[in-house]
């Protein structure tokens, strides 16, 4: 069994999601000295040093020695940065034996076959976490590429557990739906909270009152849906008495095709994730 203290992990990119994973790993026993974050931004590096006391580097080439001995390399950059990053990473890792290194990519849309095109000796797992990972309440969708073994899965699950829960999917294209649902999902919830607060303030509540009521309602309803053996449909029906206040509100939402609009939003985000993959494949 792998223990977090045994791991040595490099992050290509030091943004919010890398920061969230680093924080979770340290809280779960990983030594900050076994973590390296590579980011060209001096301010991003300074934040990681000050908050977590991890090692940092400005570029991949300067990190060659650490990368060659890492248990895991995490790609935590934007799709537009992938080509340059993988070209440099490939040069650093080419001296290692075949299939010697494990890659965890949290880059939206970019498919494992295209990562393999540049890192052809890597074992690849793709992941789609979400921003509640910042408080270790995230959920991550995972897909294992070819040659990924049991130890690799255990290692990736240690990383995923450090920021919340995880779900494995058996087809890579399903990660585009995960991206649309849970990856982008916090933005939908934040938008809902925004509008709940604004509506309540217009009717007379203070901002502080409305924010507490709105956010705690979302948190409580989510926890109830997660823990209950009953479906969200049944839970909704239990709150809704015909002719009551909830019924009146839901009727307005139905009239405005709220459910259909949300479904169309998920479709649009899924399509965009597919397009990001297609765009990168053509490079």
N, C-alpha and C positions, 0 to 999 in steps of 0.2 A: 504493500500500500504506500502510495506517495504521500509525503508530508510536505505542507507548504514551505517549511524551513529549508527543504532540500532543493527547492526550485531556483532557477536563475532565468530571469525573463527580461527580454528587450522589447521596448515599445518604439515602433517607427511612427512618430507623431506624439505630441504631448498635450493634446487638447483635453476637453472636458471628459470624454469617455475614458481616455487613458488615465486621467487623474482619478476618476471614479474607481477603475479597476485597481490601480495602485493603492488607493486608500483601503479598499476592501481586503486586498491581499495582505497588507501590513497588519490590519486589524485581526486577520486570521493566522498570524504568526510568521509571515515571510519577512526575512531580514531586508531592510531597505538597501543594504549594500549589495544585494543580489538583484537589484532592479536598475535598469538603465532606460532612460527616456531620451530619444533622439529627436530634436526639433530645431529648426533654424532660427526660431524666435527666441531671442535672449530673455524677453519678459516671461514667456511660457516656461523656459528652463528655470528661471529664478523662482517662480511660483512653486514649481515642483521641488526644488531644493529646500526652500523655506518651509513648505508644508509637510514634506515627507522625508527629507534628507536622503533622497535617492541620487544616484549618479546621473549626469546628463552629458550629452554631446550635441554639437551643432550639426553634424553631418554623419552619414552612414559610414563612409570610408574610414573616418577616424575611430569608428567603433568596431572595427574588424575583429580584434582579439576577443572582445566580449561576445560578439555575435556568433563566433565560431564555437563557443563553449556554452551557449545558452540552451536551456531546456526547451524554450519556446520563444518565438518571435511573433509579436502582435502587430499587425498592420492596422493602425488607427489613424489613417489620413483620409483626405478627400479623394474621390475618384480621379479628379484632375491631376493629383500628385502621384498617382500610382505608377505610371510609366517610368518616370525618373527614379522613383524610390526602388522599384523592383530591378531596374537595370543596375543600380549601385549595389543593391543587396545581393544580386546574383554574382557579381564580381567578388564580393567578400566571402561568399559561401561556396564558391566553385571548387575550392580545394578539399572540401569535406567529402567523405565517402558517400556513395549513392544512398538516397533516402535517409540522410543522417539528421536532417533538421525538420522541426515541426513548425508550421505556420498557422496562426489563428488570424483570419482576416475579418475585421468588423467594418469593412468598406462596403457601402451600399451598392448593390447592383453588379459589381464586378465578379464574374463567375470563376469557379475553381479552374476550369480548363484554360482560362486566359491567364490566371496566376501561374499555372503550370507551364505555360508557354515561355515564361521568363525564369521561373524557378523550377525547372523540370525535374529536379531531384528532391523536391520537398514533399512532405506529407501535409495535406492542407485540410483545415476545418474552417468553414465559413460560419460567421455568427452575426446576429442582429440583436444587439442589446437596446435598451431605451434609457432615457434620461433619469428616471427614478433610481437607476444604478448609483447616482450621486449620493443617495442616502441608503444604499444597500437594499432598496425595495424594487429593483428592476426585474424584468423578465427578458430572457435571451432565447432567441430561436437559433438552433444549431443544425448544421449539415456536415457530415463527414465525407471527405473525398476518398479516392482510392488509396490504398496502402496505409490508411490510418489504422493503428492497432489498439488493443485494449488499454495499454499504458497511456497512449495519446488521449483516448477518451476520458480516462480518469483525470489526467492533467487538465484537460479543457473543462471538465466538470468542476474541478477545484476552483479554477478561475471564475467560472460562471456563478458558482455558489457564493463567491465572495461579494457579488453585487446583487444577489437576489435568487430568483428561481430560473429554470431553463426548461426548454422543450426541444427534443430532437425531431427533425422531419426527415422523411426517407427519400424525398425528391428535391433536388436543388431549386427547382422553379417555385416550390412552396415558400422559399425564403422571401420572394418578392411580395407574397401575401402577408407574411410575418412583418416585413418592413412597413407595409401599408397599415396593418392593424395595430401592432404593439410598438414598432419603431417610431412611426409618426403619431401613434395614438395619444401620447401625452399632450400634444398640441390641440387635439380635438377636445380633450378634457379641460385644458386650460381655457380654451375658447368658451366652453360651456360655463365654467366658473366665472369668467369675465362677464358674461351676459346675465347670469344669475345675480351677481353682485350689482350690476348696473340697474337691472329691473327693480331690485329691492330698494336701492338707494333712491330711485325716482319715486317710489311709493312711500318713502319716509324713513327707512332705516339708515343708520350711520354706516360708513364704509367698513369700519371695524366689526360691527355687528353682522353685516351682510357677508363679509369675508369668512368669518368664523362659521356662520350657519351654512354657507354654501360649500366650503371646503370640507367641513366635518360630515356633511350629508353625503358628499361624494365618497369620502373615505369609508364611512360606515356602511353605505350601500354596497360598495365594492367588497368589503370584508364579508358582509352578510351573503352576497352572491357567491363568493369563493367558498365559504364554509358550509353553506346550506346544501342539503341533499336535493332541494327543490330547484327547478329551472328558473332562470330570470323571468320567464313568462308567468309562472305561477306566483313568484314573489311580487311581480307588478300587479297582478290581479288581486292579490291580498291587500294591497294598499288602495285599490281603486273601488270605491263604492259608487254604484250608478247614481248619478245626480249630485255627487259630492264634489268637493274642491279639486281632488286629483283627477276625477273624471272630466271636469270642465277644462283643466289644463291640458290633458292628453288629447281631448277633442280638437283643441287649437293646433297642437302639434301634428295631428293626423291631417287636418285641413291644409296644413302647409307642407305636407308630404315629408315630414322630418326624417322618418325612417328611410324613405327612398333616397333622400338627399345624402344621408350618411352612407348608404350603400354605394351611391355613385362616387362619393368622395374616396371610399376604399378602393373602388375600381380604378379611379384616376391615379391614386398613389401607386397601386400595383403596376399599372401601365408605365408610369414614369420610372419605377425601379427596373422594369424590363428594358426600357429604352436606355437607361444608364449602362446596363450590361451590353446591349447591342452597340452602343457608341464606343465603348472601350474595346470590344471585339474587333472593330473595324480599324483600330490603330495599328 
